[in-house]
Amino acid sequence: MNLRIATEIGKCLSNKIRFQILEWLKEPEKHFPPHETLKHFNDGVCVTYIQEKTGLSQSTISTYLTNMEKCGLLISTRHGKWSYLKRNEATIKAFTEYLT
């Protein structure tokens, strides 16, 4: 972790909704239904469910999630036409350690 990356993560987390998404993804089974095809959270949560829970437009949530993925907070996996996101625990740990 370096200052540039830590600053980008800090900017990303300065938005309440993006911070909330990260909280929800910490325990996805409490906040989202499993996708009807996968029936588990191993690859994360379907982007559609995240968008629905936030109540934001598809374009806004897409921008938010893309920014979170670019700074390393999220890991994306595709299954067919569906995208799934989960927390990147290694980056989150490195960020918190950098701050302490």
Buried (B, 14 or more C-beta within 10 A) or exposed (E): BEEEBBEBBEEBBEEEBBEEBBEBBEEBEEBBEBBEEBEEBEBBBBBBBBBEBBEBEEEEBBEBBEBBBEBBBBBBEEEEEBBBBBBBEEBBEBBEEEEE
